[in-house]
Amino acid sequence: MADDGRGVTPLAGAAAVDGPAEAAARAAAEAVARASYGKLVAWLAARTRDVAAAEDALSGAFAAALADWPRRGQPANPEAWLFTVARRRLIDQDRRRRTGAAAEPALRLLADGMAAASAEPALPDHRLGLLFACAHPALEPGVRAPLMLQVVLGLDAARIASAFLASPAAMAKRLVRAKTKIREAGIPFAVPGRDELAPRLDPVLDAIYAIFTEGWSDPTAAEGRGALTGEAIYLARLVAGLLPDEPEAAGLLALLLHAEARRGARRDAAGAYVPLAAQDPAAWDAALAAEAEALLRRASAFGRIGRFQLEAALQSAQADGRRSGRPDWPAITRLYDALLALVPSPVVAMNRALAVAGAEGPAAGLAALDACAADPRLDGYQPYWAARAELLARCRRAGEARSAYARAIGLEADPAVRDFLLARQAALPPEVSDASD
Amino acid sequence: MQYLLMIYLDEKAAAGIPAEVRDRGTAAYRAYNEALAGAGVLVAGARLRPTADATTVRVADGKAQVLDGPYAEAKEQLGGYYLIDVPDLDAALAWAARCPGASHGIIEVRPLWPMMAEA
């Protein structure tokens, strides 16, 4: 049914009986699903705004493909084939729901769509409009990233739920609610006009960034949560490609690519955590980093600075510092100052304090850290306590460092990071009374 | 699609507004009405008398209960509404933001059931 919120998982459950022809058909359908899912949903739902019905029809079309393609071979244009079948299902669905004259306007809409689709060699790409609908300010912020994953990439609710550490039932319910609101409140699938574009683009980029950070917290897997970094990069590429004149879209992509380039280097061969300061730059993905640099240069040419460009520039400066062994801490501090002016977040203030420590020594860093310590949001934030412990240790305040490490360790969910922090704590000098610096 | 823009205002605060400010407000609403009508999106609209003039009715066990006063006591009260017909939510939100009430109150934007809208 349209409203069960399970999304589509285009091909899940169809795996049972596979000969070579079936396997080839599945591989072909999977490739089309990956590349075209969001495009097909966007095109099918653009007029009716009924995302759930479009997903349903598309899921039926994928099932039909698995039955048809092994027998008759893959069609020349698989995307158009899926679109035609899905559209037919939508029309049938609509006919069943309405009767007689009441169905006329909707059928006419769909017929218009048919004519438009057959007139064009390739389906027009409405995915950008779909992304703006998913990140519409009329939807609650927490559902925007999950909605993008489901509607644009075809992930099922159970996988999305585990990525966001939510129960599948609760996630399914929120997704259904969001899709209902899109349909019933009339949220358009449209790219906002010039004057509205910048404020409306922010939540789109924020949601993509949220997808990435969920994936980032899982350091290893190409499966499971870790794979979300790839999905986020896919979406960021899509937005940056479709909005080439928006420097923040390029900035976000640059930021994600910089981070992704160093993803593998966060663990050594034995699976132990390696902090940035100890990573071997040779282990980074040079191609991704180079692409990020090129994007950042192109974005900065617009002369419209923004949060993601600054964060990408910080990643770039940190990487340079690691490569040369001489980080330019004053420059990094200035980047943090600029970022803090745009995003008054305690986490940014905390990272700025670490840059100050690099530039002026641990005591100055600690003073800067104290200045933001009052923010209650830092109290449960592991990196804050780890940073504090590190600076205290460098100030030879071993006793305080020990208890700050304990806080950090208690807040960390990743065993590798926990082991790293435990080792740092154990390496503190034995408890002499805290010496003066 | 049809949307109802409901204007919620603090009646008590509104009562204390000096006359010349009130006149400016009236002029702003007049201009807004003209803009809505000029764009061809206005279906209906009205300003409501204060909640002191409200009466509630409910029928329980076949008997009507009539009570003096508004349905709910809140800091802001429904002070007026516009019914507009626009293509989508973004257009409705743009009109809501232009409403003079949005800068000294809150506008709730609600889509109508399509059947009711066509009737």
Chai-1 contact restraints between the chains, C-beta under 6 A:
chainA,res_idxA,chainB,res_idxB,connection_type,confidence,min_distance_angstrom,max_distance_angstrom,comment,restraint_id
A,E184,B,P111,contact,1.0,0.0,6.0,A-B,restraint_1
A,A185,B,L89,contact,1.0,0.0,6.0,A-B,restraint_2
A,A185,B,P111,contact,1.0,0.0,6.0,A-B,restraint_3
A,G186,B,M1,contact,1.0,0.0,6.0,A-B,restraint_4
A,G186,B,D88,contact,1.0,0.0,6.0,A-B,restraint_5
A,G186,B,L89,contact,1.0,0.0,6.0,A-B,restraint_6
A,G186,B,P111,contact,1.0,0.0,6.0,A-B,restraint_7
A,I187,B,L89,contact,1.0,0.0,6.0,A-B,restraint_8
A,P188,B,D88,contact,1.0,0.0,6.0,A-B,restraint_9
A,P188,B,D90,contact,1.0,0.0,6.0,A-B,restraint_10
